[in-house]
Amino acid sequence: MLTTPCLKPLAPILLALSLAACASSGNSASSADYLLPEHPATEQHNARLSVTVAPITTASFLDNDGIVMQVSPLEVHQARHHLWADPLPAQLRQLLIHRLSTALPEAQIIHRGEPQNKYSGREVRLQLSRFQGRFDGVALIRGHWQILDDSTTLLLQRSFTLEVPLNTDGYPELVRALAAGWEQVADELARALKQTVS
């Protein structure tokens, strides 16, 4: 009989199989729509800025309703019954604005096109190439961001790759892990924005 320690190496494989099965299941009774959870930032920075958050660009395979699960190094599947409640780029942008607003309480964080205050202006641009579950039991987020000034001069840019381990199987845990990774991206951006005025 197998003991629990013997099963540990199989846990990522079992997790991937479980999520992949949900992705291809035809059982609409278990369908669900997901929103990324929002949490306030714990670290705050005193930067007086007007920060415009541009629409977030995602890879085309992410710009769909289904949550994406990478089931092998080469294959990705979109869930049919585990969907984003709102379009993913819009959710990511709103979560980023919320997180930056709490991390930079003296700054004005706005969508592009909204009126700005008198503070120095910055624009944040983000592109995502990965925002998905992966077969080895992690939530994978990859992309890059740029910070520009009022005259669209590039001030800072960085690429990022985050792998957030999943504690349990299932899509709710994957969504929580993806949100936690996105919060780390937002916190890094808040520190970088503060750096542009120090």
Phi and psi restraints in degrees (value plus and minus 20) as a CYANA .aco file:
   2 LEU   PHI     -95.3   -55.3
   2 LEU   PSI     120.8   160.8
   3 THR   PHI    -119.9   -79.9
   3 THR   PSI     146.1   186.1
   4 THR   PHI     -76.7   -36.7
   4 THR   PSI     -64.6   -24.6
   5 PRO   PHI     -78.2   -38.2
   5 PRO   PSI     -51.9   -11.9
   6 CYS   PHI     -89.0   -49.0
   6 CYS   PSI     -45.8    -5.8
   7 LEU   PHI    -102.7   -62.7
   7 LEU   PSI     -38.5     1.5
   8 LYS   PHI     -75.9   -35.9
   8 LYS   PSI     -64.8   -24.8
   9 PRO   PHI     -83.1   -43.1
   9 PRO   PSI     -42.4    -2.4
  10 LEU   PHI    -106.5   -66.5
  10 LEU   PSI     -30.3     9.7
  11 ALA   PHI     -75.7   -35.7
  11 ALA   PSI     -67.7   -27.7
  12 PRO   PHI     -81.8   -41.8
  12 PRO   PSI     -56.7   -16.7
  13 ILE   PHI     -87.4   -47.4
  13 ILE   PSI     -64.7   -24.7
  14 LEU   PHI     -81.9   -41.9
  14 LEU   PSI     -59.1   -19.1
  15 LEU   PHI     -82.0   -42.0
  15 LEU   PSI     -66.4   -26.4
  16 ALA   PHI     -82.8   -42.8
  16 ALA   PSI     -62.8   -22.8
  17 LEU   PHI     -83.0   -43.0
  17 LEU   PSI     -59.2   -19.2
  18 SER   PHI     -83.6   -43.6
  18 SER   PSI     -67.1   -27.1
  19 LEU   PHI     -88.2   -48.2
  19 LEU   PSI     -58.6   -18.6
  20 ALA   PHI     -85.0   -45.0
  20 ALA   PSI     -59.5   -19.5
  21 ALA   PHI     -81.3   -41.3
  21 ALA   PSI     -61.2   -21.2
  22 CYS   PHI     -85.3   -45.3
  22 CYS   PSI     -55.3   -15.3
  23 ALA   PHI     -85.2   -45.2
  23 ALA   PSI     -53.8   -13.8
  24 SER   PHI    -124.5   -84.5
  24 SER   PSI     -20.7    19.3
  25 SER   PHI     -85.5   -45.5
  25 SER   PSI     120.8   160.8
  26 GLY   PHI    -113.7   -73.7
  26 GLY   PSI     -11.9    28.1
  27 ASN   PHI    -103.9   -63.9
  27 ASN   PSI      79.1   119.1
  28 SER   PHI     -92.9   -52.9
  28 SER   PSI     -32.7     7.3
  29 ALA   PHI     -85.4   -45.4
  29 ALA   PSI     -44.2    -4.2
  30 SER   PHI    -120.3   -80.3
  30 SER   PSI      -2.0    38.0
  31 SER   PHI     -92.8   -52.8
  31 SER   PSI     131.5   171.5
  32 ALA   PHI    -172.6  -132.6
  32 ALA   PSI     129.9   169.9
  33 ASP   PHI    -131.4   -91.4
  33 ASP   PSI     120.1   160.1
  34 TYR   PHI    -142.8  -102.8
  34 TYR   PSI     120.2   160.2
  35 LEU   PHI    -133.5   -93.5
  35 LEU   PSI     121.4   161.4
  36 LEU   PHI     -89.8   -49.8
  36 LEU   PSI     109.5   149.5
  37 PRO   PHI     -90.4   -50.4
  37 PRO   PSI     128.8   168.8
  38 GLU   PHI    -130.3   -90.3
  38 GLU   PSI     114.9   154.9
  39 HIS   PHI    -153.4  -113.4
  39 HIS   PSI     124.0   164.0
  40 PRO   PHI     -91.8   -51.8
  40 PRO   PSI     130.7   170.7
  41 ALA   PHI     -89.9   -49.9
  41 ALA   PSI     125.0   165.0
  42 THR   PHI    -110.0   -70.0
  42 THR   PSI     -46.4    -6.4
  43 GLU   PHI    -118.7   -78.7
  43 GLU   PSI     115.1   155.1
  44 GLN   PHI    -140.7  -100.7
  44 GLN   PSI     127.0   167.0
  45 HIS   PHI    -146.9  -106.9
  45 HIS   PSI     120.1   160.1
  46 ASN   PHI    -115.7   -75.7
  46 ASN   PSI      53.8    93.8
  47 ALA   PHI    -133.1   -93.1
  47 ALA   PSI     101.8   141.8
  48 ARG   PHI    -112.4   -72.4
  48 ARG   PSI      78.0   118.0
  49 LEU   PHI    -159.8  -119.8
  49 LEU   PSI     139.9   179.9
  50 SER   PHI    -131.9   -91.9
  50 SER   PSI      90.5   130.5
  51 VAL   PHI    -128.3   -88.3
  51 VAL   PSI      98.5   138.5
  52 THR   PHI    -114.7   -74.7
  52 THR   PSI     106.1   146.1
  53 VAL   PHI    -120.3   -80.3
  53 VAL   PSI      92.3   132.3
  54 ALA   PHI     -92.2   -52.2
  54 ALA   PSI     139.3   179.3
  55 PRO   PHI     -75.3   -35.3
  55 PRO   PSI     119.9   159.9
  56 ILE   PHI    -105.7   -65.7
  56 ILE   PSI     112.7   152.7
  57 THR   PHI    -116.9   -76.9
  57 THR   PSI     110.9   150.9
  58 THR   PHI    -140.4  -100.4
  58 THR   PSI     134.9   174.9
  59 ALA   PHI     -76.5   -36.5
  59 ALA   PSI     128.6   168.6
  60 SER   PHI     -79.6   -39.6
  60 SER   PSI     -52.9   -12.9
  61 PHE   PHI     -93.1   -53.1
  61 PHE   PSI     -33.8     6.2
  62 LEU   PHI    -110.7   -70.7
  62 LEU   PSI     -37.2     2.8
  63 ASP   PHI    -107.1   -67.1
  63 ASP   PSI      35.5    75.5
  64 ASN   PHI    -160.4  -120.4
  64 ASN   PSI     152.4   192.4
  65 ASP   PHI     -92.1   -52.1
  65 ASP   PSI     -54.4   -14.4
  66 GLY   PHI     -95.8   -55.8
  66 GLY   PSI     117.4   157.4
  67 ILE   PHI     -87.5   -47.5
  67 ILE   PSI     117.0   157.0
  68 VAL   PHI    -114.3   -74.3
  68 VAL   PSI     113.7   153.7
  69 MET   PHI    -143.5  -103.5
  69 MET   PSI     104.3   144.3
  70 GLN   PHI    -107.4   -67.4
  70 GLN   PSI      94.8   134.8
  71 VAL   PHI    -118.6   -78.6
  71 VAL   PSI     -28.3    11.7
  72 SER   PHI    -178.1  -138.1
  72 SER   PSI     153.6   193.6
  73 PRO   PHI     -77.3   -37.3
  73 PRO   PSI     -42.2    -2.2
  74 LEU   PHI    -134.3   -94.3
  74 LEU   PSI     -36.1     3.9
  75 GLU   PHI    -134.0   -94.0
  75 GLU   PSI     117.2   157.2
  76 VAL   PHI    -144.4  -104.4
  76 VAL   PSI     128.4   168.4
  77 HIS   PHI    -150.1  -110.1
  77 HIS   PSI     122.0   162.0
  78 GLN   PHI    -119.3   -79.3
  78 GLN   PSI     111.2   151.2
  79 ALA   PHI     -84.8   -44.8
  79 ALA   PSI     123.5   163.5
  80 ARG   PHI    -113.7   -73.7
  80 ARG   PSI     -45.6    -5.6
  81 HIS   PHI    -142.3  -102.3
  81 HIS   PSI     -13.3    26.7
  82 HIS   PHI    -144.7  -104.7
  82 HIS   PSI      76.1   116.1
  83 LEU   PHI    -137.6   -97.6
  83 LEU   PSI     136.9   176.9
  84 TRP   PHI     -94.3   -54.3
  84 TRP   PSI     111.4   151.4
  85 ALA   PHI     -86.9   -46.9
  85 ALA   PSI     -54.2   -14.2
  86 ASP   PHI    -145.2  -105.2
  86 ASP   PSI     139.8   179.8
  87 PRO   PHI     -73.5   -33.5
  87 PRO   PSI     116.8   156.8
  88 LEU   PHI     -76.7   -36.7
  88 LEU   PSI     -67.3   -27.3
  89 PRO   PHI     -78.1   -38.1
  89 PRO   PSI     -57.7   -17.7
  90 ALA   PHI     -87.6   -47.6
  90 ALA   PSI     -60.9   -20.9
  91 GLN   PHI     -82.8   -42.8
  91 GLN   PSI     -64.0   -24.0
  92 LEU   PHI     -82.7   -42.7
  92 LEU   PSI     -60.8   -20.8
  93 ARG   PHI     -86.0   -46.0
  93 ARG   PSI     -64.5   -24.5
  94 GLN   PHI     -84.9   -44.9
  94 GLN   PSI     -61.2   -21.2
  95 LEU   PHI     -84.1   -44.1
  95 LEU   PSI     -59.9   -19.9
  96 LEU   PHI     -83.2   -43.2
  96 LEU   PSI     -64.6   -24.6
  97 ILE   PHI     -81.6   -41.6
  97 ILE   PSI     -63.9   -23.9
  98 HIS   PHI     -81.8   -41.8
  98 HIS   PSI     -66.2   -26.2
  99 ARG   PHI     -86.7   -46.7
  99 ARG   PSI     -63.0   -23.0
 100 LEU   PHI     -84.9   -44.9
 100 LEU   PSI     -55.7   -15.7
 101 SER   PHI     -83.2   -43.2
 101 SER   PSI     -57.7   -17.7
 102 THR   PHI    -101.9   -61.9
 102 THR   PSI     -47.6    -7.6
 103 ALA   PHI     -99.1   -59.1
 103 ALA   PSI     -47.1    -7.1
 104 LEU   PHI    -143.9  -103.9
 104 LEU   PSI      51.7    91.7
 105 PRO   PHI     -84.7   -44.7
 105 PRO   PSI     -40.6    -0.6
 106 GLU   PHI    -111.5   -71.5
 106 GLU   PSI     -22.2    17.8
 107 ALA   PHI    -118.3   -78.3
 107 ALA   PSI     137.2   177.2
 108 GLN   PHI    -120.7   -80.7
 108 GLN   PSI      97.5   137.5
 109 ILE   PHI    -128.4   -88.4
 109 ILE   PSI      99.1   139.1
 110 ILE   PHI    -155.7  -115.7
 110 ILE   PSI     142.5   182.5
 111 HIS   PHI     -97.2   -57.2
 111 HIS   PSI     136.3   176.3
 112 ARG   PHI     -81.2   -41.2
 112 ARG   PSI     114.6   154.6
 113 GLY   PHI      79.8   119.8
 113 GLY   PSI     -35.2     4.8
 114 GLU   PHI    -101.4   -61.4
 114 GLU   PSI     132.3   172.3
 115 PRO   PHI     -84.5   -44.5
 115 PRO   PSI     122.8   162.8
 116 GLN   PHI    -124.4   -84.4
 116 GLN   PSI     136.4   176.4
 117 ASN   PHI    -107.0   -67.0
 117 ASN   PSI    -187.7  -147.7
 118 LYS   PHI    -101.8   -61.8
 118 LYS   PSI     -25.4    14.6
 119 TYR   PHI     -92.0   -52.0
 119 TYR   PSI     144.6   184.6
 120 SER   PHI     -77.2   -37.2
 120 SER   PSI     118.5   158.5
 121 GLY   PHI    -115.0   -75.0
 121 GLY   PSI     122.9   162.9
 122 ARG   PHI    -154.8  -114.8
 122 ARG   PSI     128.7   168.7
 123 GLU   PHI    -142.2  -102.2
 123 GLU   PSI     114.8   154.8
 124 VAL   PHI    -127.9   -87.9
 124 VAL   PSI     108.6   148.6
 125 ARG   PHI    -143.8  -103.8
 125 ARG   PSI     114.3   154.3
 126 LEU   PHI    -150.7  -110.7
 126 LEU   PSI     121.4   161.4
 127 GLN   PHI    -147.6  -107.6
 127 GLN   PSI     113.5   153.5
 128 LEU   PHI    -134.4   -94.4
 128 LEU   PSI     108.6   148.6
 129 SER   PHI    -123.3   -83.3
 129 SER   PSI     -39.5     0.5
 130 ARG   PHI    -161.1  -121.1
 130 ARG   PSI     115.0   155.0
 131 PHE   PHI    -179.2  -139.2
 131 PHE   PSI      61.6   101.6
 132 GLN   PHI    -178.6  -138.6
 132 GLN   PSI     146.0   186.0
 133 GLY   PHI    -101.0   -61.0
 133 GLY   PSI     136.2   176.2
 134 ARG   PHI    -149.7  -109.7
 134 ARG   PSI     131.3   171.3
 135 PHE   PHI     -78.2   -38.2
 135 PHE   PSI     -40.6    -0.6
 136 ASP   PHI    -114.0   -74.0
 136 ASP   PSI      -5.2    34.8
 137 GLY   PHI      67.0   107.0
 137 GLY   PSI      11.7    51.7
 138 VAL   PHI    -149.8  -109.8
 138 VAL   PSI     137.5   177.5
 139 ALA   PHI    -113.5   -73.5
 139 ALA   PSI     105.4   145.4
 140 LEU   PHI    -128.7   -88.7
 140 LEU   PSI     107.5   147.5
 141 ILE   PHI    -149.3  -109.3
 141 ILE   PSI     107.2   147.2
 142 ARG   PHI    -162.1  -122.1
 142 ARG   PSI     122.0   162.0
 143 GLY   PHI     155.1   195.1
 143 GLY   PSI    -179.2  -139.2
 144 HIS   PHI    -172.4  -132.4
 144 HIS   PSI     135.8   175.8
 145 TRP   PHI    -148.6  -108.6
 145 TRP   PSI     139.4   179.4
 146 GLN   PHI    -154.4  -114.4
 146 GLN   PSI     125.7   165.7
 147 ILE   PHI    -139.2   -99.2
 147 ILE   PSI     105.2   145.2
 148 LEU   PHI    -138.3   -98.3
 148 LEU   PSI     137.3   177.3
 149 ASP   PHI    -114.5   -74.5
 149 ASP   PSI    -191.5  -151.5
 150 ASP   PHI     -76.3   -36.3
 150 ASP   PSI     -53.0   -13.0
 151 SER   PHI    -116.1   -76.1
 151 SER   PSI      -0.4    39.6
 152 THR   PHI      39.5    79.5
 152 THR   PSI       5.9    45.9
 153 THR   PHI     -99.5   -59.5
 153 THR   PSI     112.4   152.4
 154 LEU   PHI     -91.8   -51.8
 154 LEU   PSI     102.4   142.4
 155 LEU   PHI    -118.2   -78.2
 155 LEU   PSI     -64.0   -24.0
 156 LEU   PHI    -168.3  -128.3
 156 LEU   PSI     130.1   170.1
 157 GLN   PHI    -172.3  -132.3
 157 GLN   PSI     128.0   168.0
 158 ARG   PHI    -170.9  -130.9
 158 ARG   PSI     126.5   166.5
 159 SER   PHI    -116.0   -76.0
 159 SER   PSI     133.5   173.5
 160 PHE   PHI    -164.2  -124.2
 160 PHE   PSI     128.7   168.7
 161 THR   PHI    -158.9  -118.9
 161 THR   PSI     102.7   142.7
 162 LEU   PHI    -142.3  -102.3
 162 LEU   PSI     116.6   156.6
 163 GLU   PHI    -144.8  -104.8
 163 GLU   PSI      87.8   127.8
 164 VAL   PHI    -123.9   -83.9
 164 VAL   PSI      97.0   137.0
 165 PRO   PHI     -85.2   -45.2
 165 PRO   PSI     123.5   163.5
 166 LEU   PHI    -109.8   -69.8
 166 LEU   PSI     112.7   152.7
 167 ASN   PHI    -101.7   -61.7
 167 ASN   PSI     -49.4    -9.4
 168 THR   PHI    -160.1  -120.1
 168 THR   PSI     155.0   195.0
 169 ASP   PHI    -109.0   -69.0
 169 ASP   PSI     148.6   188.6
 170 GLY   PHI      88.3   128.3
 170 GLY   PSI     135.9   175.9
 171 TYR   PHI     -88.8   -48.8
 171 TYR   PSI     -56.5   -16.5
 172 PRO   PHI     -77.8   -37.8
 172 PRO   PSI     -60.5   -20.5
 173 GLU   PHI     -87.5   -47.5
 173 GLU   PSI     -58.1   -18.1
 174 LEU   PHI     -82.2   -42.2
 174 LEU   PSI     -64.3   -24.3
 175 VAL   PHI     -82.2   -42.2
 175 VAL   PSI     -62.3   -22.3
 176 ARG   PHI     -82.1   -42.1
 176 ARG   PSI     -61.6   -21.6
 177 ALA   PHI     -87.7   -47.7
 177 ALA   PSI     -60.2   -20.2
 178 LEU   PHI     -82.7   -42.7
 178 LEU   PSI     -61.8   -21.8
 179 ALA   PHI     -83.5   -43.5
 179 ALA   PSI     -61.0   -21.0
 180 ALA   PHI     -82.9   -42.9
 180 ALA   PSI     -60.0   -20.0
 181 GLY   PHI     -85.9   -45.9
 181 GLY   PSI     -59.9   -19.9
 182 TRP   PHI     -85.0   -45.0
 182 TRP   PSI     -55.8   -15.8
 183 GLU   PHI     -82.7   -42.7
 183 GLU   PSI     -56.1   -16.1
 184 GLN   PHI     -84.5   -44.5
 184 GLN   PSI     -59.6   -19.6
 185 VAL   PHI     -81.7   -41.7
 185 VAL   PSI     -65.3   -25.3
 186 ALA   PHI     -82.2   -42.2
 186 ALA   PSI     -60.8   -20.8
 187 ASP   PHI     -86.4   -46.4
 187 ASP   PSI     -58.2   -18.2
 188 GLU   PHI     -84.0   -44.0
 188 GLU   PSI     -60.6   -20.6
 189 LEU   PHI     -83.2   -43.2
 189 LEU   PSI     -60.8   -20.8
 190 ALA   PHI     -80.8   -40.8
 190 ALA   PSI     -63.6   -23.6
 191 ARG   PHI     -83.8   -43.8
 191 ARG   PSI     -59.6   -19.6
 192 ALA   PHI     -87.5   -47.5
 192 ALA   PSI     -59.4   -19.4
 193 LEU   PHI     -82.9   -42.9
 193 LEU   PSI     -61.6   -21.6
 194 LYS   PHI     -80.3   -40.3
 194 LYS   PSI     -58.9   -18.9
 195 GLN   PHI     -82.5   -42.5
 195 GLN   PSI     -50.9   -10.9
 196 THR   PHI     -92.7   -52.7
 196 THR   PSI     -31.3     8.7
 197 VAL   PHI    -137.0   -97.0
 197 VAL   PSI     -17.0    23.0
